[in-house]
Amino acid sequence: MQVPLWLALLAVGYLGCKLFRPPVWLIAILLLGGYLLADSLFAPVIDTAVK
């Protein structure tokens, strides 16, 4: 069985918010930071580190 990455991330994010109850501002900062890092000069470095 193959699950799309977006569906797995959505499920993990939903369960994480339900179980750990982080503040909304922390979720917003993490999402915005990830979005900005993906379009920065550090993106290739992060990509090679993840792979």
ChimeraX attribute file (.defattr): number of C-alpha atoms within 10 A of each C-alpha:
attribute: neighborCount
match mode: 1-to-1
recipient: residues
	/A:1	2
	/A:2	4
	/A:3	7
	/A:4	7
	/A:5	9
	/A:6	9
	/A:7	10
	/A:8	11
	/A:9	11
	/A:10	11
	/A:11	12
	/A:12	12
	/A:13	13
	/A:14	11
	/A:15	12
	/A:16	12
	/A:17	14
	/A:18	10
	/A:19	9
	/A:20	8
	/A:21	9
	/A:22	11
	/A:23	9
	/A:24	9
	/A:25	9
	/A:26	10
	/A:27	13
	/A:28	11
	/A:29	11
	/A:30	11
	/A:31	12
	/A:32	12
	/A:33	11
	/A:34	12
	/A:35	11
	/A:36	13
	/A:37	13
	/A:38	14
	/A:39	10
	/A:40	10
	/A:41	10
	/A:42	11
	/A:43	13
	/A:44	12
	/A:45	9
	/A:46	12
	/A:47	10
	/A:48	8
	/A:49	8
	/A:50	7
	/A:51	5
